[in-house]
Amino acid sequence: MGSWQVALHAGGMPFLLNTPGQASLRKGRRSLSGQAYFLTFTTHRRERVFRDWEPGAAMSRLVSEPSTWPKARLMAWVLMPDHWHGLLVLECSGELSKVVGQAKGATASSFNLMTGRTGALWSRGFHDRAIRNDECLRAVARYLVGNPLRAGLADRAGNYPFWDAAWLTDTSLL
Protein backbone atom coordinates (compact mmCIF):
# COMPACT_ATOMS: atom_id res chain seq x y z
CA MET A 1 0.00 0.00 0.00
CA GLY A 2 1.34 3.46 -0.91
CA SER A 3 1.94 6.19 1.57
CA TRP A 4 -0.52 9.06 1.96
CA GLN A 5 0.78 12.57 1.73
CA VAL A 6 -1.52 15.47 2.43
CA ALA A 7 -0.73 18.92 1.10
CA LEU A 8 -2.63 22.19 1.03
CA HIS A 9 -3.74 24.20 -1.97
CA ALA A 10 -2.87 27.88 -1.76
CA GLY A 11 -6.27 28.56 -0.20
CA GLY A 12 -5.82 25.97 2.51
CA MET A 13 -8.04 23.20 1.10
CA PRO A 14 -6.35 19.80 1.62
CA PHE A 15 -5.67 17.37 -1.19
CA LEU A 16 -3.84 14.09 -1.54
CA LEU A 17 -0.64 13.96 -3.50
CA ASN A 18 -0.39 11.26 -6.15
CA THR A 19 1.51 8.62 -4.23
CA PRO A 20 2.20 4.94 -5.00
CA GLY A 21 -0.82 2.74 -4.39
CA GLN A 22 -3.35 5.57 -4.68
CA ALA A 23 -4.78 4.17 -7.94
CA SER A 24 -5.64 0.88 -6.23
CA LEU A 25 -7.74 2.78 -3.69
CA ARG A 26 -10.11 3.88 -6.49
CA LYS A 27 -10.81 0.31 -7.68
CA GLY A 28 -14.32 -0.75 -6.79
CA ARG A 29 -15.12 2.58 -5.19
CA ARG A 30 -18.77 3.59 -5.34
CA SER A 31 -19.98 6.87 -6.73
CA LEU A 32 -23.46 7.89 -5.65
CA SER A 33 -26.26 9.64 -7.47
CA GLY A 34 -26.75 13.13 -6.07
CA GLN A 35 -23.27 13.22 -4.54
CA ALA A 36 -21.24 16.39 -5.19
CA TYR A 37 -17.52 16.15 -5.92
CA PHE A 38 -14.74 18.72 -6.04
CA LEU A 39 -12.56 17.65 -9.00
CA THR A 40 -9.10 18.59 -10.22
CA PHE A 41 -7.27 17.42 -13.29
CA THR A 42 -4.06 18.74 -14.76
CA THR A 43 -2.65 19.18 -18.23
CA HIS A 44 -0.10 16.67 -19.47
CA ARG A 45 3.26 17.47 -17.88
CA ARG A 46 1.62 20.55 -16.31
CA GLU A 47 2.03 22.39 -19.60
CA ARG A 48 0.48 25.88 -19.38
CA VAL A 49 -1.80 25.23 -22.36
CA PHE A 50 -4.54 27.68 -21.28
CA ARG A 51 -2.43 30.71 -20.33
CA ASP A 52 -3.49 32.63 -23.47
CA TRP A 53 -6.96 33.83 -24.41
CA GLU A 54 -7.73 31.68 -27.47
CA PRO A 55 -6.93 28.24 -26.01
CA GLY A 56 -8.53 29.22 -22.69
CA ALA A 57 -11.71 30.41 -24.39
CA ALA A 58 -11.85 27.29 -26.58
CA MET A 59 -11.55 24.93 -23.61
CA SER A 60 -14.01 27.00 -21.58
CA ARG A 61 -16.64 26.52 -24.30
CA LEU A 62 -15.96 22.77 -24.40
CA VAL A 63 -15.95 22.13 -20.67
CA SER A 64 -19.14 24.13 -20.08
CA GLU A 65 -21.17 22.24 -22.69
CA PRO A 66 -23.82 20.08 -20.99
CA SER A 67 -23.03 17.30 -23.51
CA THR A 68 -19.55 17.05 -21.97
CA TRP A 69 -21.16 15.87 -18.70
CA PRO A 70 -24.09 13.62 -19.80
CA LYS A 71 -24.45 11.86 -16.44
CA ALA A 72 -23.68 14.79 -14.18
CA ARG A 73 -24.38 18.45 -13.58
CA LEU A 74 -21.46 20.84 -13.57
CA MET A 75 -22.21 23.35 -10.80
CA ALA A 76 -19.03 25.46 -10.98
CA TRP A 77 -15.64 25.32 -12.68
CA VAL A 78 -12.46 27.27 -13.23
CA LEU A 79 -9.81 26.76 -15.89
CA MET A 80 -6.29 27.61 -14.79
CA PRO A 81 -3.26 27.76 -17.12
CA ASP A 82 -2.27 24.15 -16.35
CA HIS A 83 -5.27 22.55 -14.63
CA TRP A 84 -9.03 22.53 -14.21
CA HIS A 85 -11.20 22.49 -11.07
CA GLY A 86 -14.88 21.63 -11.06
CA LEU A 87 -17.79 21.08 -8.72
CA LEU A 88 -19.86 18.25 -10.14
CA VAL A 89 -23.04 16.49 -8.99
CA LEU A 90 -23.54 12.97 -10.32
CA GLU A 91 -27.03 12.37 -11.70
CA CYS A 92 -26.81 8.58 -11.58
CA SER A 93 -24.90 6.03 -9.56
CA GLY A 94 -21.85 4.71 -11.29
CA GLU A 95 -18.19 5.30 -11.47
CA LEU A 96 -17.07 8.88 -11.18
CA SER A 97 -13.92 7.88 -13.04
CA LYS A 98 -15.99 6.98 -16.13
CA VAL A 99 -17.77 10.34 -16.13
CA VAL A 100 -14.47 12.21 -15.75
CA GLY A 101 -12.72 10.00 -18.32
CA GLN A 102 -15.43 10.66 -20.89
CA ALA A 103 -15.29 14.41 -20.25
CA LYS A 104 -11.50 14.52 -20.47
CA GLY A 105 -11.52 12.46 -23.66
CA ALA A 106 -14.23 14.54 -25.33
CA THR A 107 -12.67 17.89 -24.44
CA ALA A 108 -9.17 16.76 -25.44
CA SER A 109 -10.30 15.41 -28.82
CA SER A 110 -12.34 18.51 -29.66
CA PHE A 111 -9.67 20.90 -28.37
CA ASN A 112 -6.93 19.20 -30.39
CA LEU A 113 -9.09 19.32 -33.55
CA MET A 114 -9.95 23.00 -33.00
CA THR A 115 -6.38 24.08 -32.34
CA GLY A 116 -4.39 21.68 -34.54
CA ARG A 117 -2.69 20.33 -31.45
CA THR A 118 -1.62 16.69 -31.24
CA GLY A 119 -0.82 14.36 -28.38
CA ALA A 120 -2.04 14.17 -24.81
CA LEU A 121 -3.78 17.21 -23.38
CA TRP A 122 -4.74 16.01 -19.90
CA SER A 123 -2.59 14.01 -17.52
CA ARG A 124 -3.78 10.58 -16.46
CA GLY A 125 -6.06 10.39 -13.48
CA PHE A 126 -7.69 13.12 -11.43
CA HIS A 127 -8.19 14.18 -7.85
CA ASP A 128 -11.63 14.17 -6.29
CA ARG A 129 -13.11 14.97 -2.92
CA ALA A 130 -16.69 14.08 -2.05
CA ILE A 131 -18.49 17.06 -0.56
CA ARG A 132 -20.06 16.24 2.79
CA ASN A 133 -23.75 16.93 3.30
CA ASP A 134 -22.98 19.65 5.83
CA GLU A 135 -20.76 21.60 3.45
CA CYS A 136 -22.39 24.37 1.49
CA LEU A 137 -21.97 23.89 -2.26
CA ARG A 138 -21.83 27.64 -2.79
CA ALA A 139 -18.95 27.92 -0.31
CA VAL A 140 -17.04 25.22 -2.19
CA ALA A 141 -17.85 27.00 -5.47
CA ARG A 142 -16.54 30.29 -4.04
CA TYR A 143 -13.31 28.57 -3.03
CA LEU A 144 -13.03 27.04 -6.51
CA VAL A 145 -13.56 30.26 -8.47
CA GLY A 146 -11.18 32.08 -6.11
CA ASN A 147 -8.23 30.06 -7.42
CA PRO A 148 -7.19 32.67 -10.02
CA LEU A 149 -7.16 35.34 -7.30
CA ARG A 150 -4.95 33.26 -5.00
CA ALA A 151 -2.66 32.49 -7.95
CA GLY A 152 -2.30 36.21 -8.75
CA LEU A 153 -3.96 35.88 -12.17
CA ALA A 154 -6.66 38.47 -11.39
CA ASP A 155 -7.55 40.94 -8.67
CA ARG A 156 -11.22 39.90 -8.59
CA ALA A 157 -13.21 36.96 -9.98
CA GLY A 158 -15.01 39.10 -12.54
CA ASN A 159 -11.67 40.00 -14.11
CA TYR A 160 -10.77 36.36 -14.80
CA PRO A 161 -12.55 35.03 -17.90
CA PHE A 162 -12.34 31.24 -17.54
CA TRP A 163 -14.87 30.21 -14.90
CA ASP A 164 -18.58 29.81 -14.34
CA ALA A 165 -21.03 28.83 -11.62
CA ALA A 166 -24.60 27.58 -11.98
CA TRP A 167 -25.76 30.15 -9.43
CA LEU A 168 -25.08 32.94 -11.92
CA THR A 169 -27.79 31.77 -14.32
CA ASP A 170 -30.07 29.52 -12.26
CA THR A 171 -31.62 31.57 -9.47
CA SER A 172 -33.49 28.52 -8.14
CA LEU A 173 -30.14 27.38 -6.72
CA LEU A 174 -29.77 30.48 -4.54
C-alpha positions as CSV (number, residue, x, y, z in Angstrom):
1,M,0.0,0.0,0.0
2,G,1.3,3.5,-0.9
3,S,1.9,6.2,1.6
4,W,-0.5,9.1,2.0
5,Q,0.8,12.6,1.7
6,V,-1.5,15.5,2.4
7,A,-0.7,18.9,1.1
8,L,-2.6,22.2,1.0
9,H,-3.7,24.2,-2.0
10,A,-2.9,27.9,-1.8
11,G,-6.3,28.6,-0.2
12,G,-5.8,26.0,2.5
13,M,-8.0,23.2,1.1
14,P,-6.3,19.8,1.6
15,F,-5.7,17.4,-1.2
16,L,-3.8,14.1,-1.5
17,L,-0.6,14.0,-3.5
18,N,-0.4,11.3,-6.1
19,T,1.5,8.6,-4.2
20,P,2.2,4.9,-5.0
21,G,-0.8,2.7,-4.4
22,Q,-3.3,5.6,-4.7
23,A,-4.8,4.2,-7.9
24,S,-5.6,0.9,-6.2
25,L,-7.7,2.8,-3.7
26,R,-10.1,3.9,-6.5
27,K,-10.8,0.3,-7.7
28,G,-14.3,-0.7,-6.8
29,R,-15.1,2.6,-5.2
30,R,-18.8,3.6,-5.3
31,S,-20.0,6.9,-6.7
32,L,-23.5,7.9,-5.6
33,S,-26.3,9.6,-7.5
34,G,-26.8,13.1,-6.1
35,Q,-23.3,13.2,-4.5
36,A,-21.2,16.4,-5.2
37,Y,-17.5,16.1,-5.9
38,F,-14.7,18.7,-6.0
39,L,-12.6,17.7,-9.0
40,T,-9.1,18.6,-10.2
41,F,-7.3,17.4,-13.3
42,T,-4.1,18.7,-14.8
43,T,-2.7,19.2,-18.2
44,H,-0.1,16.7,-19.5
45,R,3.3,17.5,-17.9
46,R,1.6,20.5,-16.3
47,E,2.0,22.4,-19.6
48,R,0.5,25.9,-19.4
49,V,-1.8,25.2,-22.4
50,F,-4.5,27.7,-21.3
51,R,-2.4,30.7,-20.3
52,D,-3.5,32.6,-23.5
53,W,-7.0,33.8,-24.4
54,E,-7.7,31.7,-27.5
55,P,-6.9,28.2,-26.0
56,G,-8.5,29.2,-22.7
57,A,-11.7,30.4,-24.4
58,A,-11.9,27.3,-26.6
59,M,-11.6,24.9,-23.6
60,S,-14.0,27.0,-21.6
61,R,-16.6,26.5,-24.3
62,L,-16.0,22.8,-24.4
63,V,-16.0,22.1,-20.7
64,S,-19.1,24.1,-20.1
65,E,-21.2,22.2,-22.7
66,P,-23.8,20.1,-21.0
67,S,-23.0,17.3,-23.5
68,T,-19.5,17.0,-22.0
69,W,-21.2,15.9,-18.7
70,P,-24.1,13.6,-19.8
71,K,-24.5,11.9,-16.4
72,A,-23.7,14.8,-14.2
73,R,-24.4,18.4,-13.6
74,L,-21.5,20.8,-13.6
75,M,-22.2,23.3,-10.8
76,A,-19.0,25.5,-11.0
77,W,-15.6,25.3,-12.7
78,V,-12.5,27.3,-13.2
79,L,-9.8,26.8,-15.9
80,M,-6.3,27.6,-14.8
81,P,-3.3,27.8,-17.1
82,D,-2.3,24.1,-16.3
83,H,-5.3,22.6,-14.6
84,W,-9.0,22.5,-14.2
85,H,-11.2,22.5,-11.1
86,G,-14.9,21.6,-11.1
87,L,-17.8,21.1,-8.7
88,L,-19.9,18.3,-10.1
89,V,-23.0,16.5,-9.0
90,L,-23.5,13.0,-10.3
91,E,-27.0,12.4,-11.7
92,C,-26.8,8.6,-11.6
93,S,-24.9,6.0,-9.6
94,G,-21.8,4.7,-11.3
95,E,-18.2,5.3,-11.5
96,L,-17.1,8.9,-11.2
97,S,-13.9,7.9,-13.0
98,K,-16.0,7.0,-16.1
99,V,-17.8,10.3,-16.1
100,V,-14.5,12.2,-15.8
101,G,-12.7,10.0,-18.3
102,Q,-15.4,10.7,-20.9
103,A,-15.3,14.4,-20.3
104,K,-11.5,14.5,-20.5
105,G,-11.5,12.5,-23.7
106,A,-14.2,14.5,-25.3
107,T,-12.7,17.9,-24.4
108,A,-9.2,16.8,-25.4
109,S,-10.3,15.4,-28.8
110,S,-12.3,18.5,-29.7
111,F,-9.7,20.9,-28.4
112,N,-6.9,19.2,-30.4
113,L,-9.1,19.3,-33.5
114,M,-10.0,23.0,-33.0
115,T,-6.4,24.1,-32.3
116,G,-4.4,21.7,-34.5
117,R,-2.7,20.3,-31.4
118,T,-1.6,16.7,-31.2
119,G,-0.8,14.4,-28.4
120,A,-2.0,14.2,-24.8
121,L,-3.8,17.2,-23.4
122,W,-4.7,16.0,-19.9
123,S,-2.6,14.0,-17.5
124,R,-3.8,10.6,-16.5
125,G,-6.1,10.4,-13.5
126,F,-7.7,13.1,-11.4
127,H,-8.2,14.2,-7.8
128,D,-11.6,14.2,-6.3
129,R,-13.1,15.0,-2.9
130,A,-16.7,14.1,-2.1
131,I,-18.5,17.1,-0.6
132,R,-20.1,16.2,2.8
133,N,-23.7,16.9,3.3
134,D,-23.0,19.6,5.8
135,E,-20.8,21.6,3.5
136,C,-22.4,24.4,1.5
137,L,-22.0,23.9,-2.3
138,R,-21.8,27.6,-2.8
139,A,-18.9,27.9,-0.3
140,V,-17.0,25.2,-2.2
141,A,-17.8,27.0,-5.5
142,R,-16.5,30.3,-4.0
143,Y,-13.3,28.6,-3.0
144,L,-13.0,27.0,-6.5
145,V,-13.6,30.3,-8.5
146,G,-11.2,32.1,-6.1
147,N,-8.2,30.1,-7.4
148,P,-7.2,32.7,-10.0
149,L,-7.2,35.3,-7.3
150,R,-5.0,33.3,-5.0
151,A,-2.7,32.5,-7.9
152,G,-2.3,36.2,-8.7
153,L,-4.0,35.9,-12.2
154,A,-6.7,38.5,-11.4
155,D,-7.6,40.9,-8.7
156,R,-11.2,39.9,-8.6
157,A,-13.2,37.0,-10.0
158,G,-15.0,39.1,-12.5
159,N,-11.7,40.0,-14.1
160,Y,-10.8,36.4,-14.8
161,P,-12.5,35.0,-17.9
162,F,-12.3,31.2,-17.5
163,W,-14.9,30.2,-14.9
164,D,-18.6,29.8,-14.3
165,A,-21.0,28.8,-11.6
166,A,-24.6,27.6,-12.0
167,W,-25.8,30.1,-9.4
168,L,-25.1,32.9,-11.9
169,T,-27.8,31.8,-14.3
170,D,-30.1,29.5,-12.3
171,T,-31.6,31.6,-9.5
172,S,-33.5,28.5,-8.1
173,L,-30.1,27.4,-6.7
174,L,-29.8,30.5,-4.5
